[in-house]
Amino acid sequence: TGTLVFLSGQTPLDPQTGALVTGSIADQTRQCLENLSAVLAAAGLTFDDVVKCSVFLTDMGDFAEMNVAYAAYFTEPYPARTTIAVAGLPLGARVEIELVAQRPQA
């Protein structure tokens, strides 16, 4: 097995402005995943290397819309995922996502 790489949770902050992306839960989910994509790329990894995701939602009513946006970033075999309802997230974000990836063996 390869080395595990743990990525800290990302909220939907625009890296250019540092401001929270407003709009739909899909917009916020895509921003979280774009932020995670940049961190994965900096580590030489892609979403294909992800083995576990944790999604934190402030409203489980957002699950279906979040799931559609989330699914666009992953292909089979899909990583394991846990979705957790939380009372609040930094800056009033509606979603936060953290990942665990596995660096392929050389």
Disulfide bonds with the S-S distance in Angstrom:
none
